[in-house]
Amino acid sequence: MSETVTNHARPAAAAADPNGRLPVPSLSDRVRSLKLPSGSGPAPARRSWLPWLLVLLLGGSTAYFATRGPAGPEPSTDEVGSGPAAAGTGSPTGPTGRTALEAGGYIIPVHRVQVSPKVGGQVVEMFVEEGDVVPRGKEIARLDPAKYEYEHRRKKALAEQAKAKLDKLQTGYRKQEKKRAEAMLQEAREARLQLDDEARRLRRSGLAASADELVKVESRLLQADQKVIQLEQDHRMMQEGYREEEKHEAQADYLRARAEEEDAKYDLDNTHVLAPVSGVVLVKRAEVGNTVLPNVPSNGLSASLLDMADLKELEVDVDVSERDLNRVFRDQDCEIRTEAAPDKPYVGKVSRLMPEANRSKACVPVRVRITIPANDTFLRPEMRARVLFLAPDKDKAKKG
């Protein structure tokens, strides 16, 4: 058996130093020392069982995940109820044991009223703040009334003028006017008689009177006759009074003037803005000094004063996915929990399913009416809430 010889022999040039110190090997010596021995054989083969072990592990893991199905990230609490897929996160069981569907939404008032004045103007007083409970009919703001006061006084004067004209036509002529007309008629009759007598004398005189003079007298007599007829008609009209058509026209003018006066008074009264319903002030949209024009909501002008709602009438606005819509029906029992107090459940019922779906979300809006206890003031509009849609109770159905 040949023994492997390691070439560790120093060359002659690397002999010991006479002083006993070891010499520093040169670069060529160090390169030769790194060479493998000439008699070394091939390294022994490694074991071949490691690749087969890796293949076995890979096949087992593939079979395991195939039986479980595709896995996905579980939705976090913040993402629940924020999109169309949130409505499909219902589980077959829940706290009550009969949950048909679970979905998230937001609490909204059943009736939210945007209070706008019926007239425009500058706000000179505000009597409420956010959170105030306001009964129906309470004054909440006042607008500058100067313009409406002037208009009301003008319309009132026109109405009084129309009323005076109507009274004149309905009363008729005064006694003094009737006596004056009668005297003028009598005077015209006497003048006519005088001219008639003068015309007779001229005709009897024959050639003593000229033809021109006779013509003038007869013309004056004819004018006197017409004057008498005119004054007789005037006297008769004074006795009968004004025409019915004139009275009706004056009556219509008066009614129109009265309507305009009442309209001006209505505008003046509406400078005092009253609460249309009872509720809580949610948002103030105007302050003292703002100009409010309800008919022109543009150019930075406010169209309303505030928003208010009755917080005893609340519901949850939920988007239910179209594929889960068959699990929801009207008057379905529900359980509502808010994120602010998840341990405090509320009872509710599905009040209505909206007639139109949301195309972008592939959902149908559903409203769930909340039954609020008498002294409970915890719920607020726009709070997040989760709704458990409960399946019908089979035990109750059997008893019924």
Secondary structure, 3 states (H helix, E strand, C coil): CCCCCCCCCCCHHHCCCCCCCCCCCCHHHHHHHCCCCCCCCCCCCCCCHHHHHHHHHHHHHHHHHHHHCCCCCCCCHHHCCCCHHHHHCCCCCCCCCCEEEEEEEEEEECCEEEECCCCCEEEEEECCCCCCEECCCCEEEEECCHHHHHHHHHHHHHHHHHHHHHHHHHHCCCHHHHHHHHHHHHHHHHHHHHHHHHHHHHHHHHHHCCHHHHHHHHHHHHHHHHHHHHHHHHHHHHHHCCCHHHHHHHHHHHHHHHHHHHHHHHHHHCCEEECCCCEEEEEECCCCCCEECCCCCCCCCECCCEEEECCCCEEEEEEEEHHHHHHCCCCCEEEEEECCCCCCCEEEEEEEECCCCECCCCEEEEEEEEECCCCCCCCCCCCEEEEEEECCCHHHHHHC
